[in-house]
Amino acid sequence: MLFNFGSAPVRACTIFVLTDTNHTLFFNNEDWSNPNSRIWFIPAHLGDYGYVCVGFDSGRSEGGLNTEGLAYDVVAGFDEKWRADARLRSSRGHSPQRMLETCGTVQEAIAFYRQREEPGFAHCKLLVADKIGASAIIGYHAGKLQIEASTQCRGFGYGGQTLDALLDKHPEPTVANGASILRACRQTGQYATKYSNVFDLKSGEIVIFPFPERDVQVTFNLFTELKKGGHYFDLPQVQEQLQQPLKPLLPNMKR
């Protein structure tokens, strides 16, 4: 299953890409009722890429970035028809994480989902982007897999109208510009934004806003963290845990 709260009754999360010739940044507001948010790092293994996941204590990633510069996140709240296709195979484990393990570009990610069943697309759509600025929205429509590819700044989700208006101003791809958009698209209430994240797809820099209502931010580098081995942080306590011994991956976080 694509992720574990695909039947959310409202559009959850706002995700977008800002890109130009030199930079590609991926942004996400993670909207949900679970306060137990986490970030975890999974090193490369047996030819599979290393990557970082963001999500909750379920152990299923809601978004992530791999060492090839491929990133994804998901918007929930859709209601599309889905039909099983005997010609397609099931993905091993959680399909977006398997995608991060094995795909390095948007084109490879598209091919990955053209070959695999993903029932979660009945309720969710995925935005995937790579370091050259290509992106695709992947999901179902009218019972069929739908791919919307682009090389422009784009996004969708809960804050869609606000996001579209701000993207029409052609903001430069900077963390500051994207963080401003994230704040404008933040959700409140039952499915309030629990954290926001920024991935620099070329450098591997990661910026986390563990408390979206505050200006606190924490920065990681994907390659530096992966050299430390598999480990995780609880986002509500991340500032304290950065000063403590690393927490090894829990069983539900491992490959």
C-alpha positions in Angstrom: 0.0 0.0 0.0 1.3 3.4 -0.9 1.0 4.8 2.6 -1.1 4.2 5.7 -3.6 7.0 5.7 -4.7 7.1 2.1 -8.4 7.3 3.0 -8.0 10.7 4.7 -11.4 12.5 4.2 -9.7 15.8 3.3 -6.8 16.7 1.0 -3.7 16.3 3.1 -0.2 17.7 2.5 1.1 20.4 0.1 4.1 19.4 -2.0 5.9 21.4 -4.7 9.2 21.7 -6.7 11.1 24.9 -7.3 13.7 24.5 -10.1 15.9 26.5 -12.5 19.1 25.8 -14.4 21.3 25.4 -11.3 19.0 24.3 -8.5 16.1 21.9 -7.8 14.4 22.0 -4.4 11.6 19.8 -3.2 9.2 21.1 -0.5 6.5 19.4 1.6 4.0 20.2 4.4 3.1 16.9 6.1 -0.5 17.1 7.3 -1.9 14.5 9.6 -3.3 13.7 13.0 -0.4 11.7 14.3 2.1 13.8 16.3 4.8 11.2 16.3 6.9 12.4 13.3 10.3 11.0 12.5 13.2 11.2 10.1 15.4 8.2 9.4 18.4 7.3 7.3 18.9 4.0 5.5 22.4 3.4 4.0 23.0 1.7 0.6 22.9 -2.1 0.6 23.7 -4.7 -2.1 23.5 -2.3 -5.0 20.4 -0.4 -3.7 20.7 3.3 -3.1 20.9 4.9 0.3 18.1 7.3 1.3 16.3 9.3 3.9 12.7 9.0 4.9 10.3 11.3 6.6 7.1 10.2 8.2 5.6 8.9 11.4 6.1 6.0 13.8 4.4 3.5 11.4 7.8 3.0 9.8 6.3 3.7 6.3 7.8 6.7 4.7 5.6 9.6 3.6 8.4 11.2 1.7 12.1 10.7 1.0 15.2 11.5 -1.0 17.9 9.1 -2.2 21.6 9.5 -3.0 20.9 9.9 -6.8 18.8 13.1 -6.1 15.4 11.5 -6.6 12.7 12.7 -4.1 9.0 12.0 -3.5 6.1 12.9 -1.3 2.4 12.1 -1.4 -0.9 14.0 -1.3 -3.9 12.1 0.2 -7.6 12.7 -0.1 -8.5 11.5 -3.6 -11.2 9.1 -4.5 -10.3 7.3 -7.8 -11.4 4.0 -9.2 -8.8 1.2 -9.0 -8.9 -2.1 -10.7 -6.4 -4.9 -10.3 -4.3 -5.7 -13.4 -3.0 -9.3 -13.6 -0.2 -8.1 -15.9 1.4 -6.0 -13.2 3.5 -7.3 -10.3 3.3 -6.2 -6.7 6.1 -4.2 -5.3 8.3 -5.7 -2.6 7.5 -3.8 0.6 6.4 -0.2 0.7 6.5 0.8 -3.0 7.8 4.4 -2.6 10.7 3.2 -0.6 11.4 0.5 -3.1 11.4 3.2 -5.7 14.0 5.2 -3.8 16.1 2.0 -3.4 16.2 1.3 -7.2 15.4 4.4 -9.2 17.7 7.4 -9.8 15.6 9.6 -12.2 11.9 10.5 -12.8 11.9 8.4 -15.9 13.0 5.4 -14.0 10.3 6.1 -11.3 7.7 6.3 -14.0 8.8 3.0 -15.5 8.8 1.5 -11.9 5.1 2.4 -11.4 4.1 1.3 -15.0 5.2 -2.2 -14.0 3.7 -2.4 -10.6 0.3 -2.4 -8.9 -0.3 0.3 -6.3 -3.8 0.2 -4.9 -3.0 3.2 -2.7 -3.2 5.4 -5.8 -7.0 5.2 -5.4 -6.7 7.7 -2.6 -3.3 9.3 -3.1 -1.1 10.9 -5.8 2.7 11.0 -5.7 5.0 13.8 -6.8 8.4 12.6 -7.7 11.3 14.9 -8.9 15.0 14.5 -9.7 18.1 16.7 -9.6 17.8 17.9 -13.2 14.4 19.4 -12.5 12.2 16.8 -14.0 9.1 15.9 -12.1 5.9 13.8 -12.4 2.6 13.5 -10.6 1.7 9.8 -10.6 -1.7 8.4 -9.7 -4.9 6.9 -11.0 -7.7 8.6 -13.0 -10.7 6.8 -14.4 -9.3 3.5 -13.5 -5.9 3.9 -15.2 -2.5 5.0 -14.2 -2.0 8.7 -15.0 1.4 10.4 -15.4 1.7 14.2 -15.6 5.4 15.0 -16.4 7.0 18.5 -16.3 10.3 20.3 -16.1 8.8 23.5 -14.5 8.1 24.6 -11.0 4.9 22.9 -9.9 3.0 21.4 -7.0 -0.4 20.5 -5.6 -2.2 19.5 -2.4 -4.2 21.1 0.5 -2.9 24.6 -0.2 -3.3 24.3 -3.9 -4.9 27.7 -4.7 -2.5 29.6 -2.5 0.4 27.6 -3.9 -0.6 28.3 -7.6 -0.9 32.0 -6.9 2.6 32.1 -5.3 4.2 29.9 -8.0 2.8 32.3 -10.6 5.2 34.9 -9.2 8.1 32.7 -10.4 10.0 32.5 -7.1 13.7 31.6 -7.2 14.5 28.1 -5.9 15.8 29.0 -2.5 15.0 27.5 0.9 13.7 30.9 2.1 11.3 31.3 -0.7 10.0 27.8 -0.4 9.7 28.1 3.4 7.5 31.2 2.9 5.2 29.2 0.6 5.1 26.3 3.1 4.0 28.7 5.8 1.3 30.2 3.6 0.0 26.7 2.8 0.1 25.3 6.3 -3.0 23.4 7.5 -4.6 23.7 10.9 -7.2 21.7 12.8 -7.6 18.0 13.0 -5.1 17.3 10.2 -2.7 20.1 11.0 0.7 20.2 9.4 3.0 18.2 11.7 6.3 19.0 10.0 7.7 20.6 6.9 10.8 19.5 4.9 13.0 20.7 2.1 15.3 18.5 0.0 18.0 20.0 -2.2 18.2 17.4 -4.9 21.6 18.3 -6.1 23.5 18.7 -2.8 21.6 16.4 -0.5 21.0 19.1 2.0 17.9 18.6 4.1 16.0 21.2 6.1 13.4 20.2 8.6 10.9 22.4 10.2 9.8 20.1 13.1 7.3 22.7 14.4 5.6 24.4 11.4 4.1 27.1 13.6 7.6 28.2 14.7 10.8 29.3 12.9 12.9 26.5 14.2 14.8 24.6 11.6 17.2 21.7 11.6 19.6 20.9 8.8 21.2 17.6 7.7 23.3 16.4 4.8 22.1 13.1 3.4 25.6 11.8 2.6 27.0 12.8 5.9 24.2 11.1 7.8 24.4 7.9 5.8 28.1 7.5 6.7 27.0 7.2 10.3 24.9 4.1 9.5 21.2 3.6 9.9 19.6 5.8 12.5 16.6 8.0 13.2 15.4 11.1 15.1 12.0 11.8 16.6 11.2 15.2 15.1 9.5 16.7 18.2 12.7 15.9 20.1 15.2 16.3 17.3 17.2 19.2 18.8 17.8 17.3 22.0 18.5 14.0 20.2 21.2 15.6 18.1 23.2 16.0 21.2 22.7 12.3 22.2 24.0 9.0 20.9 22.5 7.9 17.6 19.2 5.9 17.8 19.5 2.8 15.7 16.8 2.0 13.2 13.8 0.2 14.6 12.6 -3.0 13.0 9.8 -1.3 11.1 12.2 1.2 9.5 14.7 -1.3 8.1 14.7 -2.5 4.5 
